[in-house]
Amino acid sequence: MTERYNVRLALLAPLVASGLALSGCMGSPTYGTDKTAGEQLAGDISGAFSFAPKRKEQIDYKPRPTLVKPAPGQKEALPAPQDSIETASAEWPESPEQRRARLRADATAHQNDPAYQSE
């Protein structure tokens, strides 16, 4: 009888220890709401089926300020627009748009070729 007790204890002790260890992992994250995920879900569901009128605070909208425009006579002092990437840098042999068009045309031309591999 003592032997059976020891065997049961040997089998149940790791289960109890692992259960206690895993119970520390059961805390739900709050996602910054100071409520667990279960509480938040219950509140959302009960709020969706609530018959009480929803009283929300009115938002005090303020008009946007006007755009900042150059002063009269200062338009001539504005910097010129930048050149395109192709002409501004020699490291760009083709523009991204040209490369995309070239690759798309190449893929379309080889769409029935099972051995085709794009570059």
N, C-alpha and C positions, 0 to 999 in steps of 0.2 A: 504494500500500500504506500509506503514511503517512497518506493521507487517510482510508482505512477505519479505521485505528487511532484516529485522532482522533474519528471519528464514533462508534465503539464506546465510546471513553472518555467522550465527551460524553453518551452515553445511559446508561452504567453509573454514572457518578460520582454523579448525583442519587439513583439507587436505593441505592447503597452508603451515601451520607450519610443518607438518610431511614431506612434500616434500622438504622444505628447510633443515630440519634436516637430511634427507636421502641423500641429494645432497652432503653433506660432506663425505659420505661413498663411493662415486663414484670414488675417485682417485684410479687409477690402481697401483698395486705394480710394482716396477722396477726390482726386482730380481738382484740388483747389476749392472745393465747395464746402469743406468741413462736414460733409456727410459721406457715409459709405455708399458704395455703388447700389446696394439694395435699398437703402433709404431714398436715394435720389430717384431710382426707378419707381418706387412706390409713390413718391411725391409727384412725379411726372404723370403717372397713370391716373392717380386720383385727381390731379389738376385737369387732366384732359376730359374727364367725365363729370366735372363739377357743374352744378346748376347755378351756383352763385355767380353774380355778375363780376366780371374781372375789372377791378379798379386799378388802373395803371396811372402812374404819374404822367402828366403832360410834359412833353419835352419842350424846352424853351429853345426854339430854333433861332439862330442869329444869322442874318444875311452875310453872304461872303463879301470880303473886301473886293474892291475893283482890281483889275489886273495892273501890274506894273508895266508902264510903257515908257519908252524913251522920251525925253523932253523934246519939245518942238525944236527942230534944227539939229538934233543929235543923231538922226537916223544915219547920216553919212559916216558917223564915227563907229558904227557897229562893225564887228569883225566879219570878214568874208566867210562864207560857208566852207567847211572842210572839203578837200578833194575826196574822191572815192578811194576805197582801199586799194584798188588796182594801181592807180597812179601815185598814191601817196607812199607806197612801200614796194620795193622791188622783190621782197620776200613773198609776195602774193602773185604767183604766176597766173592764176585765174581767180575770179571772185567766187565766193561760196555759192552764189546763184548759178554761175556758169558751171561749176563743178557738179552741183546737184542735177542740172539739166543734162550734162554729159553722161553722168552715171545712170540717170533714168533712161536716156535714149539707148545706152549700151545694154541695160537690163531688158528693155523692151525688145531690142533686136535679138537677144539670146534667150527669150522667154521659153522657147521650146527645146533648148539645149540642156539635157540633164547634167552634163559635165561642166557647165558654166559656173565660174566662181567670180564674184565681183571683187574689185581691187580693194 
